[in-house]
Amino acid sequence: MITCLADMFFPDVGVAMVTLLRRHGVSVDFPEGQTCCGMPLFNSGYREDARELAARTVALFAQSEHVVVPSGSCAWMLKTEYPDLLAGDPALRGEAERLAARTWELSQFLVQVLGVTDVDSPFAGRVTYHDSCHLLRGLGESRAPRTLLSRMKGVELVELPGADECCGFGGSFSVRLPEVSAAILEKKLDNVERTGADCLVACDGGCLMQMSGGLSRRQSRVRALHLAQVLAGDQS
Amino acid sequence: MSEPAVETPFSDRASAALRDRFLQEALGIATTKFIGLRRESFDGFPQGDALRDQARSIKEATLERLDEHLTRLADNVEAAGGHVHWADTAQEAREIILRLCRDKGVRMAVKSKSMATEEIELNEALERAGVTPVETDLGEYIIQLAHEKPSHIIAPAIHKTKAQVAELISQVAQAPLAADAEVLTAAARVQLREKFLQADMGITGANFAVAETGTVVLVTNEGNGRMVTSLPRIHVAVMGIDKVIPSMTDLAVFLAILARSATGQKLSVYTTFVRGPRRSTELEGPDELHLILMDNGRSGQIAGPLREALYCLRCGACLNVCPVYRQIGGHAYGHTYPGPIGILLTAMLNGTESVKELAHASSLCGACKDVCPVRIDIPRMLIELRQHIGEEKVAPRTERVVFRVFRRLAMSPAAFALSARIGRLLQRPFARAGRLRRLPLFLGRWTDARDLPPVAARTFRERWKDLR
């Protein structure tokens, strides 16, 4: 599953994920009917609209053995919220629960399902990792991305102070309260620059949109990349 | 509840807070310190997680039979010689206290820190009735001198820098004092000692009230709580009905996690148990004890969507970790209870309409839920509040239209793909070196501080054809 942000704004992330999965022997399909998981609607309280999107997404991925998502928040939406959202219809709920059990955030899929911890990537540099809120606190994952990064030959992983603190994106939050969102971001980016890393890695298109937008505005030398790009060996 | 209407929109209040240099300095230091202390305290406490689960279960079970526990509490307080008053609303609670002041000739009341009395705006009511309220918790004393409201549930003066505090206390001392915590505390102690001796009434809240024994429990650090409950001839405790717990065994569970969550202490310096007024064989204590059991919107949520907010211990941990609170502080929220839990409590006390902006004052990062000692699912409840606000059509029209359009697009893959093409056309005038630096309409405020990536020249969907 390629999230709507990755599809429209960060297609390189999707391409990197496909490359990476194929390299590890996974046959990849992209059901073209996919749009958005519904999280923006859900988080803003448009539950009924989110439910409709959940129902169509569940149907769309009914045949997939595993659903791999390059985003902690969308994976969390499918895994945690879909069964609840579709609880009114027992058949749909069952489908949603089965989908939830087959859905994986990318780093978790690599480590837990494929058993991959060493990826062969030409990527080199000093990197620091930002924990996306939904991957960390929603799915309880902080180790898989760090394991993958720290075992790369060319990568030096430096811990980001306050790595577990929100970047200030929060979807529509960043549009509703842009100044507060930007103030949270500034604090995050100050920490990023203090690490001396030349690359900031995250596992979520939302955080990347926010943080790369801030880095480019302050003309920082730090690049923000998705984990998939680093693992696949993006040298752009 | 008669909270004064807040005139300026929340986003403006938040922006003003972001520009307040003193606030930014004080808040950053204090919340970071609290976060570290809490983390250290739980790191060395492996049973903490199990105790948090247990505390949550106790709260759940207590609410199931709240009426029985409250009746038992009231009976036992009365059996110990205390008086119990029931207040449905904030106004009733105020009237009970004012009547006591009138009947007993009270001219001055010393107070220990209490959010319940903030909730009912007691100080203002006392002043209007000619009774002088004196806050004796150091933080509360500071903000009373500054004529402000608390900006944090447990650290009311968290928004003040040391220099600002020195100025306030120096004014009372009529001498310039150094901006040094020890010097200032010593000066405040002298100033307050006199008030303790003059006061006719001591007013407190209650961190817990134990039904099986009729004990009011106060958790404090400065010793002022003991002075307030033992020196004046009358002690009045005001508590929300959610504060009752069944037994002393339950109390032990809460005490083990409350101070750790709040300040990182194993226990607070003082844990005061008040059971009835002074008995004939005792040397110290008040002649009268009055316990006010206040509802003020709480019972309406026992079976309501905000039920979990009734578990809250008022430790303040969710404020310290909230990225929004850490940037804007408590006053910008505009209500008695700030921060993530404050939004829920405000909705409980003042209705959903009162939080139509505040319900969105969260990035839903989940840090609040993570640190909550009783694991209140604050993000979920905020989403539910947003839903309610949307259904009541309280949300702004533009917003509803934007989301309706988004839903239409997302329901149709063809329209979704087309929107990328339209986006590429629309963004042309705004793109500079592969970045969007200034956008019109509501997106303009986004690009004030950040660039936005443009819609890609080829979306993933378009590139998939070559990848297949």
Chai-1 contact restraints between the chains, C-beta under 6 A:
chainA,res_idxA,chainB,res_idxB,connection_type,confidence,min_distance_angstrom,max_distance_angstrom,comment,restraint_id
A,I2,B,F460,contact,1.0,0.0,6.0,A-B,restraint_1
A,D7,B,T459,contact,1.0,0.0,6.0,A-B,restraint_2
A,D7,B,F460,contact,1.0,0.0,6.0,A-B,restraint_3
A,D7,B,R461,contact,1.0,0.0,6.0,A-B,restraint_4
A,M8,B,A420,contact,1.0,0.0,6.0,A-B,restraint_5
A,M8,B,V455,contact,1.0,0.0,6.0,A-B,restraint_6
A,M8,B,T459,contact,1.0,0.0,6.0,A-B,restraint_7
A,F9,B,P453,contact,1.0,0.0,6.0,A-B,restraint_8
A,P11,B,A456,contact,1.0,0.0,6.0,A-B,restraint_9
A,P11,B,T459,contact,1.0,0.0,6.0,A-B,restraint_10
A,P11,B,F460,contact,1.0,0.0,6.0,A-B,restraint_11
A,P11,B,R463,contact,1.0,0.0,6.0,A-B,restraint_12
A,G14,B,F460,contact,1.0,0.0,6.0,A-B,restraint_13
A,V18,B,L467,contact,1.0,0.0,6.0,A-B,restraint_14
A,F30,B,W464,contact,1.0,0.0,6.0,A-B,restraint_15
A,G33,B,P413,contact,1.0,0.0,6.0,A-B,restraint_16
A,T35,B,A410,contact,1.0,0.0,6.0,A-B,restraint_17
A,T35,B,P413,contact,1.0,0.0,6.0,A-B,restraint_18
A,T35,B,F416,contact,1.0,0.0,6.0,A-B,restraint_19
A,C36,B,A410,contact,1.0,0.0,6.0,A-B,restraint_20
A,N43,B,L364,contact,1.0,0.0,6.0,A-B,restraint_21
A,S44,B,R386,contact,1.0,0.0,6.0,A-B,restraint_22
A,G45,B,R386,contact,1.0,0.0,6.0,A-B,restraint_23
A,G45,B,Q387,contact,1.0,0.0,6.0,A-B,restraint_24
A,G45,B,G390,contact,1.0,0.0,6.0,A-B,restraint_25
A,Y46,B,G390,contact,1.0,0.0,6.0,A-B,restraint_26
A,Y46,B,F403,contact,1.0,0.0,6.0,A-B,restraint_27
A,R47,B,Q387,contact,1.0,0.0,6.0,A-B,restraint_28
A,D49,B,R407,contact,1.0,0.0,6.0,A-B,restraint_29
A,L53,B,A410,contact,1.0,0.0,6.0,A-B,restraint_30
A,C133,B,C365,contact,1.0,0.0,6.0,A-B,restraint_31
A,C133,B,G366,contact,1.0,0.0,6.0,A-B,restraint_32
A,R137,B,G366,contact,1.0,0.0,6.0,A-B,restraint_33
A,R137,B,D370,contact,1.0,0.0,6.0,A-B,restraint_34
A,C166,B,P323,contact,1.0,0.0,6.0,A-B,restraint_35
A,C166,B,S363,contact,1.0,0.0,6.0,A-B,restraint_36
A,C166,B,C365,contact,1.0,0.0,6.0,A-B,restraint_37
A,G170,B,S363,contact,1.0,0.0,6.0,A-B,restraint_38
A,G170,B,L364,contact,1.0,0.0,6.0,A-B,restraint_39
A,F173,B,S363,contact,1.0,0.0,6.0,A-B,restraint_40
A,V175,B,W446,contact,1.0,0.0,6.0,A-B,restraint_41
A,R176,B,H360,contact,1.0,0.0,6.0,A-B,restraint_42
A,L177,B,S11,contact,1.0,0.0,6.0,A-B,restraint_43
A,P178,B,R445,contact,1.0,0.0,6.0,A-B,restraint_44
A,P178,B,W446,contact,1.0,0.0,6.0,A-B,restraint_45
A,E179,B,S15,contact,1.0,0.0,6.0,A-B,restraint_46
A,E179,B,L18,contact,1.0,0.0,6.0,A-B,restraint_47
A,V180,B,A14,contact,1.0,0.0,6.0,A-B,restraint_48
A,V180,B,V324,contact,1.0,0.0,6.0,A-B,restraint_49
A,V180,B,Q327,contact,1.0,0.0,6.0,A-B,restraint_50
A,A182,B,A449,contact,1.0,0.0,6.0,A-B,restraint_51
A,A183,B,L18,contact,1.0,0.0,6.0,A-B,restraint_52
A,A183,B,Q327,contact,1.0,0.0,6.0,A-B,restraint_53
A,I184,B,P323,contact,1.0,0.0,6.0,A-B,restraint_54
A,I184,B,Q327,contact,1.0,0.0,6.0,A-B,restraint_55
A,G213,B,R450,contact,1.0,0.0,6.0,A-B,restraint_56
A,G213,B,D451,contact,1.0,0.0,6.0,A-B,restraint_57
A,G213,B,L452,contact,1.0,0.0,6.0,A-B,restraint_58
A,G214,B,R450,contact,1.0,0.0,6.0,A-B,restraint_59
A,S216,B,R435,contact,1.0,0.0,6.0,A-B,restraint_60
A,S216,B,D451,contact,1.0,0.0,6.0,A-B,restraint_61
A,R217,B,R450,contact,1.0,0.0,6.0,A-B,restraint_62
A,R217,B,D451,contact,1.0,0.0,6.0,A-B,restraint_63
